[in-house]
Structure formats: C-alpha cells, structure tokens
Amino acid sequence: MLRMVEGGEATPALIIGIPVGFVKAVESKQALLEQDKVPTIASIGRKGGSPIVVSSIHALFYQTV
C-alpha cells in the first residue's frame, strides 16, 4: 500500500497496519509510522492480528456515534 501511495496510485483515508508478527512485520509497521502522507493506526513491534484490528475499527465507529 505504501508503494501505491508513493506512486500516486492510491489515496486511502486511513491505513491500519497491525499485522501479526510475520517476516518483516516490524519493518513494515515502522515504514508506515515514518510516512506522513496517509493517517495511520499501527502497533509497534511484533504484536498484532485481527482481534486488535477489529478493536481499532470498533473504536473508530464508537467515535463517530
């Protein structure tokens, strides 16, 4: 996604980067946090996974109500 943003191919409103600790997950999340073109929600380190992503989305929904 970051390559697409840099190339002008995509302009997402938000990127949620909370993958579980796969190969290069830490580096991917760090690159996401260091860019400033798109708002992000990201975890730091190897922790992550779908339950945390769902919790983040629920928190965003809660803020809109």
C-alpha positions as CSV (number, residue, x, y, z in Angstrom):
1,M,0.0,0.0,0.0
2,L,2.8,2.4,0.8
3,R,4.3,1.9,-2.6
4,M,1.0,2.6,-4.2
5,V,0.6,5.8,-2.1
6,E,4.1,6.9,-3.1
7,G,3.4,6.2,-6.7
8,G,0.2,8.2,-6.7
9,E,-1.9,5.1,-7.4
10,A,-3.9,5.1,-4.2
11,T,-5.1,7.7,-1.7
12,P,-6.6,5.9,1.2
13,A,-8.3,7.8,4.0
14,L,-6.6,5.6,6.6
15,I,-4.2,2.7,6.8
16,I,-4.5,0.3,9.7
17,G,-1.2,-1.6,10.0
18,I,-1.5,-4.2,12.7
19,P,-0.3,-7.4,11.2
20,V,0.7,-10.3,13.3
21,G,4.5,-10.9,13.6
22,F,5.2,-12.2,10.1
23,V,8.6,-11.8,8.4
24,K,9.3,-8.1,8.1
25,A,6.2,-7.1,10.1
26,V,8.2,-4.8,12.4
27,E,9.9,-3.1,9.5
28,S,6.7,-2.7,7.6
29,K,4.9,-1.1,10.6
30,Q,7.9,1.2,11.1
31,A,7.8,2.3,7.5
32,L,4.1,3.0,7.9
33,L,4.7,5.1,11.0
34,E,7.5,7.1,9.4
35,Q,5.5,8.2,6.3
36,D,3.3,11.3,6.6
37,K,1.0,11.2,3.5
38,V,-1.7,9.0,5.0
39,P,-3.2,8.8,8.5
40,T,-2.3,5.5,10.2
41,I,-3.1,3.3,13.1
42,A,-0.3,0.9,13.8
43,S,1.1,-1.3,16.5
44,I,4.8,-1.2,17.4
45,G,6.8,-4.4,17.4
46,R,5.7,-7.9,16.6
47,K,2.3,-7.8,18.3
48,G,-0.8,-7.6,16.1
49,G,-3.5,-9.6,14.5
50,S,-7.2,-9.5,13.6
51,P,-8.6,-9.1,17.1
52,I,-6.6,-5.9,17.5
53,V,-7.6,-4.6,14.1
54,V,-11.3,-5.2,14.9
55,S,-10.9,-3.4,18.2
56,S,-9.4,-0.5,16.4
57,I,-12.2,-0.4,13.9
58,H,-14.8,-0.6,16.7
59,A,-13.1,2.3,18.4
60,L,-13.3,4.4,15.3
61,F,-17.0,3.5,14.9
62,Y,-17.6,4.4,18.5
63,Q,-16.0,7.8,18.0
64,T,-18.4,8.6,15.1
65,V,-21.6,8.0,17.2
